[in-house]
Amino acid sequence: MNSLSLAARRRASGIVLLPGSKSISNRALLLAALAGGNTELTGLLDSDDTQVMRAALKVLGVEASDLVDGQISVVGCGGIFSGTNGDIFVGNAGTATRSLVATLALAAEPESQYRIDGVARMRERPIGDLVDALTRIGAVVEYTGNPRFPPLTIGGGHIQIDRPIPICGDVSSQFLTGLLIALPLVTARGDRPATIEVVGDLISKPYVEITLAMMRQFGVVVERDGWQRFVVPAGEAARYVSPGHYAVEGDASSASYFLAAGAIGGGPIRVEGVGRNALQGDVKFADALASMGARVTMEDNSIIAEAPADGRLRAIDADMNHIPDAAMTLAVVALFAEGTTRLTNIASWRVKETDRITAMATELRKLGATVDEGADWISITSPNVLAANTAIDTYDDHRIAMCFALASLGRRGVPVRINDPECVNKTFPRFFEALRGVVADEE
């Protein structure tokens, strides 16, 4: 296994231009494919997850140019795929998998057959609640491995939307996102809107807000009653239309690592590409960091973070349901904070690229932290001194690799070794290069 050794660096400051948002990039690719007309996408992320989506669209017969410097042109198919059969490999890309399964299940022609599979971890990530919702309205989706998990086969069904469609909301918001994006393919063919009813509490609401905002930008306005009921329009109002050009904003989850670096390593660090007007809920990470004492400045298209005036970060007790991915960064910031940090409402960590609660607890303990965990929470008490030269296992999880790189920063930072650093290719292939760009040379 490859590893990357990071020396201890006392100072971190500078400017970081963020890569495009993974969440927005994959939604933009799919919506551009489903729309009528051609769409020029700029700022698109080039990573493992977006390559999965682009490869899937190619199997489906969607024409697109090569991706060059974040720019790609997609020829919309209006929801009618010329590729009616094929094997689609989804890697470990959750958003791509859930949205593609829903889209194919509702777009499939009678003679269609699609086979969906991914890496070993994807075969452990649940999809049963989404499949239940799809088959309830007549979609043909069958498990070819363990029930309620990929791999799957999808064929053409007879879709009926004459009653509300229930969808579980407390495991992954990606189930609702997939259903929302796909349903206009059905409702556009008639005069009956579709109603979705969320069962249980909806987690990760900001990611659903991204979906709704982007659907509006591609011409489909969904009505919502709180977070329990969503109405997808019918007829012409349900037809996706290309905006011509769509600019993908910077990745707010990726911003969290550098904002945290500014708070731990002195700063200031300015991240450019997201700001106060961002679609992504993960910009709220800046508020959580400020509650730990960091000095944070929010601008229209950038965020600046630096250490507290007295240099002392403090522990927090916070509900992280709205920013579960960025919350992982706070767990590592807790190593540098006085007291015990408790992050709650993070049950979704259990079904991500790995069981993130267990993985984070394991690696934090290696560094000397006292860690407790529950079904949907984790608490971290910082040690007096971090354990130096710790080898951090990353579990093929990009966010674990990027989070724990922060342990090398600041006055209390120590040398660390990141195992399998290439896992960052999932969302931020140049992460370690960007990190080197903001740390001081002297140890």
C-alpha positions in Angstrom: 0.0 0.0 0.0 1.3 3.5 -0.9 1.6 6.1 1.9 2.4 9.7 2.2 4.4 11.2 5.0 3.5 14.7 6.1 5.9 16.7 8.2 4.7 18.8 11.1 4.1 22.4 9.9 3.4 25.2 12.4 1.9 27.7 9.9 -0.7 27.5 7.2 -1.8 30.5 5.2 -2.5 31.5 1.6 -5.2 31.2 -1.1 -6.9 28.0 -2.4 -8.9 27.8 -5.6 -11.4 25.0 -4.9 -12.2 22.3 -7.4 -15.8 22.0 -8.6 -18.4 20.6 -6.3 -18.8 16.8 -6.6 -22.5 17.0 -5.6 -23.2 19.7 -8.1 -21.1 18.3 -10.9 -22.8 14.9 -11.0 -26.3 16.5 -10.8 -25.3 18.9 -13.6 -24.1 16.1 -15.8 -27.3 14.1 -15.4 -29.7 17.1 -15.7 -27.8 18.3 -18.8 -28.3 14.8 -20.3 -32.0 14.8 -19.5 -32.6 18.3 -20.8 -33.6 19.4 -24.2 -30.8 21.3 -25.9 -27.0 21.4 -25.4 -25.4 22.5 -22.2 -22.0 23.9 -21.7 -20.8 23.0 -18.2 -17.8 24.9 -16.7 -16.0 24.4 -13.5 -16.9 20.7 -13.6 -14.9 18.5 -11.2 -12.7 15.8 -12.8 -12.6 13.0 -10.3 -13.4 9.3 -9.8 -17.0 10.0 -9.0 -17.7 12.3 -12.0 -15.8 10.0 -14.3 -18.3 7.3 -13.2 -21.3 9.5 -14.2 -19.7 10.5 -17.5 -19.0 6.8 -18.4 -22.6 5.9 -17.5 -24.0 8.6 -19.7 -21.8 7.3 -22.6 -23.3 3.8 -22.1 -26.7 5.4 -22.3 -25.9 7.0 -25.7 -25.5 10.6 -24.4 -23.1 12.6 -26.5 -20.6 14.8 -24.7 -17.3 16.4 -25.6 -14.0 15.7 -23.8 -13.6 17.4 -20.4 -10.9 20.0 -20.7 -10.1 22.4 -17.9 -13.4 21.8 -16.2 -15.4 22.5 -19.4 -17.6 20.0 -21.2 -20.5 20.2 -23.7 -23.4 17.8 -23.2 -26.0 17.1 -25.8 -29.3 16.6 -24.1 -31.4 13.6 -25.0 -34.7 14.9 -23.6 -35.0 11.9 -21.3 -34.9 9.3 -24.1 -31.7 7.3 -24.1 -30.5 5.7 -27.3 -28.6 3.1 -25.2 -31.3 0.7 -24.0 -29.0 -2.0 -22.7 -25.7 -2.0 -20.9 -23.5 -2.6 -17.9 -22.9 0.5 -15.8 -20.1 0.5 -13.2 -20.8 3.0 -10.4 -17.6 2.5 -8.4 -18.3 3.8 -4.9 -20.2 6.9 -6.1 -23.3 7.2 -3.9 -25.0 10.2 -5.6 -24.4 8.8 -9.1 -25.7 5.4 -8.1 -28.9 6.5 -6.5 -29.8 9.1 -9.2 -28.9 6.7 -12.0 -31.0 3.9 -10.6 -34.0 6.1 -10.2 -33.6 7.7 -13.7 -33.1 4.4 -15.5 -36.0 2.7 -13.7 -38.4 5.5 -14.8 -36.9 6.0 -18.3 -36.4 2.4 -19.3 -38.2 1.2 -22.5 -40.0 -2.2 -22.5 -37.0 -3.9 -24.1 -34.4 -2.2 -21.9 -32.1 -4.0 -19.5 -29.4 -2.2 -17.5 -27.1 -3.8 -15.0 -25.7 -1.7 -12.2 -22.7 -2.7 -10.0 -19.9 -1.1 -8.1 -16.9 -1.8 -5.9 -17.2 -4.1 -2.9 -18.2 -1.2 -0.6 -21.0 -0.1 -2.9 -22.4 -3.6 -2.5 -22.7 -2.8 1.2 -24.4 0.6 0.8 -28.2 0.4 1.1 -30.5 1.2 -1.8 -33.5 -0.8 -0.7 -35.7 2.2 0.3 -35.2 3.7 -3.1 -36.0 0.5 -4.9 -39.1 0.0 -2.7 -40.4 3.4 -3.8 -39.6 2.7 -7.5 -41.2 -0.8 -7.6 -44.2 0.5 -5.7 -45.1 2.7 -8.8 -44.4 -0.1 -11.3 -40.7 0.1 -12.0 -38.8 -3.2 -12.7 -35.8 -3.4 -10.5 -34.3 -6.7 -9.3 -31.4 -7.5 -6.9 -28.8 -9.8 -8.3 -26.8 -10.1 -5.1 -27.8 -9.4 -1.5 -31.4 -8.0 -1.2 -31.6 -4.3 -0.7 -28.1 -3.7 -2.0 -26.4 -3.4 -5.4 -25.8 -5.0 -7.9 -29.1 -4.5 -9.6 -30.8 -5.1 -13.0 -33.3 -2.6 -14.3 -35.9 -3.2 -17.0 -38.9 -1.4 -18.5 -41.9 -1.1 -16.3 -45.4 0.4 -16.4 -45.3 3.5 -14.1 -48.3 4.6 -12.2 -48.3 7.8 -10.2 -51.9 8.0 -9.1 -51.1 8.1 -5.4 -48.4 9.6 -3.2 -45.0 7.9 -3.4 -43.5 7.2 0.1 -39.7 7.4 0.4 -37.6 6.8 3.5 -35.7 10.0 4.5 -33.6 9.0 7.5 -31.0 6.8 5.8 -29.8 8.9 2.9 -31.2 12.1 1.2 -29.8 10.6 -2.0 -32.9 8.4 -2.3 -35.1 11.5 -2.4 -32.7 13.3 -4.8 -32.8 10.4 -7.2 -36.6 10.2 -7.2 -37.0 14.0 -7.6 -34.7 14.1 -10.6 -36.3 11.1 -12.3 -40.0 11.7 -11.8 -40.3 14.5 -14.5 -39.4 11.8 -17.1 -42.8 10.4 -16.2 -44.9 13.4 -15.4 -43.8 15.3 -18.5 -45.7 12.7 -20.6 -49.1 13.4 -19.0 -51.2 15.9 -17.0 -50.9 14.3 -13.6 -48.2 15.6 -11.2 -46.4 13.2 -8.9 -46.4 13.6 -5.1 -43.6 12.3 -2.9 -44.1 11.9 0.8 -41.0 11.5 3.1 -41.3 8.8 5.7 -39.4 9.7 8.9 -37.1 12.6 9.4 -35.3 13.8 6.3 -31.5 14.0 6.9 -29.0 16.2 5.0 -31.7 18.7 3.9 -29.1 21.0 2.3 -28.3 18.4 -0.3 -32.0 18.2 -1.2 -32.0 22.0 -1.5 -29.2 21.7 -4.0 -31.3 19.2 -6.0 -34.4 21.4 -6.0 -32.4 24.6 -7.0 -30.7 22.8 -9.9 -33.9 21.4 -11.1 -35.3 24.9 -11.2 -32.2 26.1 -13.1 -33.0 23.3 -15.7 -36.7 24.4 -15.9 -38.5 22.2 -13.5 -40.0 23.8 -10.3 -40.9 21.3 -7.6 -43.4 22.5 -4.9 -42.6 21.5 -1.4 -44.6 21.5 1.8 -42.0 21.6 4.5 -39.7 18.6 4.2 -42.4 15.9 4.1 -44.2 16.5 0.8 -42.9 17.3 -2.6 -45.0 17.8 -5.8 -43.3 17.3 -9.2 -45.2 19.2 -12.0 -46.7 17.6 -15.1 -46.7 18.3 -18.8 -44.5 21.1 -20.2 -43.7 22.3 -16.7 -41.9 19.0 -16.2 -39.6 19.1 -19.2 -36.0 19.8 -18.5 -34.7 22.6 -20.6 -31.0 23.4 -21.0 -30.0 26.8 -19.5 -27.3 26.9 -22.3 -24.5 27.4 -19.8 -24.1 26.1 -16.3 -21.2 27.1 -14.0 -20.4 24.6 -11.2 -19.4 26.3 -8.0 -16.5 25.2 -5.9 -16.8 22.3 -3.5 -17.8 23.5 -0.1 -17.0 20.1 1.5 -13.4 20.5 0.2 -13.3 24.0 1.5 -13.7 22.7 5.0 -10.2 21.2 5.1 -8.6 24.5 4.3 -10.7 26.6 6.5 -9.8 24.2 9.3 -6.2 24.5 8.3 -6.4 28.3 8.7 -8.0 27.9 12.2 -5.4 25.3 13.3 -2.3 26.7 11.5 -2.8 30.5 12.2 -4.0 31.6 8.7 -5.4 33.5 7.2 -6.4 31.0 4.5 -8.8 32.2 1.8 -10.8 29.6 -0.2 -12.2 30.9 -3.5 -15.1 29.4 -5.3 -17.8 29.4 -2.6 -19.2 32.1 -0.4 -22.3 33.4 1.3 -24.4 32.8 -1.8 -23.4 29.2 -2.4 -26.0 26.5 -3.1 -24.2 24.0 -0.9 -25.2 23.7 2.7 -21.6 22.8 3.7 -20.7 26.4 3.7 -22.3 26.3 7.2 -19.1 24.6 8.2 -17.7 28.1 8.5 -20.3 28.8 11.3 -19.4 25.7 13.2 -15.7 26.6 12.9 -16.5 30.1 14.2 -18.3 28.6 17.2 -15.0 26.9 18.0 -13.4 30.3 18.2 -11.9 30.6 14.7 -12.1 34.0 13.0 -14.2 33.6 9.9 -15.0 36.1 7.2 -17.7 35.3 4.6 -17.6 37.0 1.2 -19.7 36.6 -2.0 -17.4 34.0 -3.5 -14.8 33.3 -0.9 -14.4 32.4 2.8 -11.4 33.4 5.0 -10.5 31.6 8.2 -7.8 32.2 10.7 -6.9 31.1 14.3 -8.7 32.6 17.3 -7.0 35.8 18.5 -5.8 34.0 21.6 -4.8 30.9 19.6 -7.2 28.7 21.6 -9.9 26.7 19.9 -12.7 25.4 22.1 -14.9 22.3 22.0 -18.5 22.3 20.8 -21.6 20.2 21.2 -23.4 20.4 17.9 -26.1 18.7 15.7 -24.4 17.9 12.4 -27.4 16.6 10.5 -27.2 19.4 8.0 -23.5 19.1 7.2 -22.5 15.4 7.8 -19.6 15.3 5.3 -18.0 18.5 6.6 -18.6 17.4 10.2 -15.8 14.9 9.7 -13.4 17.8 9.5 -14.7 19.2 12.8 -13.8 15.8 14.4 -10.2 16.4 13.6 -10.3 20.0 14.6 -11.4 18.7 18.0 -7.9 17.3 18.5 -6.8 21.0 18.8 -9.7 22.2 20.9 -9.9 22.5 24.7 -12.5 20.2 26.1 -14.7 17.5 24.7 -16.4 18.0 21.3 -19.6 16.1 20.7 -21.0 15.7 17.2 -24.6 14.3 17.0 -27.2 13.2 14.4 -24.6 11.7 12.1 -26.1 8.3 11.6 -25.5 8.7 7.8 -21.8 8.3 8.5 -22.5 4.6 9.0 -23.5 4.0 5.4 -21.0 6.1 3.5 -17.8 5.1 1.8 -17.0 3.2 5.0 -18.5 3.2 8.5 -17.2 6.6 9.2 -18.1 6.7 12.9 -16.1 3.6 13.7 -13.3 4.6 11.3 -12.9 8.1 12.6 -13.0 6.9 16.2 -10.3 4.4 15.5 -7.9 6.8 13.8 -8.5 9.6 16.4 -7.6 7.2 19.2 -4.3 6.4 17.4 -3.4 10.1 17.8 -4.1 10.0 21.5 -7.7 11.3 21.7 -10.3 9.9 24.1 -13.2 8.9 21.9 -16.7 7.6 22.6 -19.2 6.7 19.9 -22.9 5.8 19.6 -25.3 4.9 16.8 -25.4 8.5 15.6 -22.8 10.4 17.6 -19.2 10.7 18.4 -17.3 12.6 21.1 -13.7 13.6 21.1 -11.5 14.8 24.0 -8.2 16.2 22.8 -5.0 14.8 24.3 -2.3 16.9 25.9 0.1 15.8 23.2 -0.7 14.2 19.8 1.0 10.9 19.1 3.7 11.6 16.5 4.4 9.6 13.3 1.0 7.9 13.4 0.0 5.9 10.4 -3.6 6.8 9.4 -5.6 4.2 7.7 -8.0 5.7 5.2 -10.5 2.8 4.4 -10.6 3.9 0.8 -12.4 7.0 2.0 -11.3 10.3 0.5 -12.6 12.4 3.4 -10.7 10.4 6.1 -7.4 11.0 4.2 -8.1 14.8 3.8 -9.3 15.2 7.4 -6.3 13.6 9.1 -3.8 15.5 7.0 -4.8 18.4 9.3 -3.2 16.6 12.3 0.2 17.8 11.0 -0.6 21.5 11.3 -0.3 24.2 14.0 1.7 24.5 17.2 0.5 21.0 18.4 0.7 19.3 15.0 2.8 16.2 14.5 4.2 14.2 11.6 1.6 11.8 10.3 1.6 9.2 7.5 -1.5 8.9 5.3 -2.0 5.4 3.9 -3.5 5.0 0.5 -3.4 8.8 -0.2 -4.7 8.2 -3.8 -8.2 7.7 -2.4 -8.6 11.5 -2.6 -9.0 11.0 -6.3 -12.7 10.4 -5.6 -13.3 14.1 -5.2 -10.1 16.1 -5.0 -7.2 14.6 -6.9 -4.9 17.5 -6.2 -5.6 17.8 -2.5 -2.1 17.2 -1.2 -0.7 19.5 -3.8 -3.1 22.2 -2.7 -2.2 21.6 1.0 1.5 22.0 0.3 0.7 25.3 -1.3 -0.5 26.8 2.0 1.9 25.4 4.6 5.1 27.0 5.6 8.4 25.4 4.6 10.0 25.3 8.0 9.2 22.5 10.3 
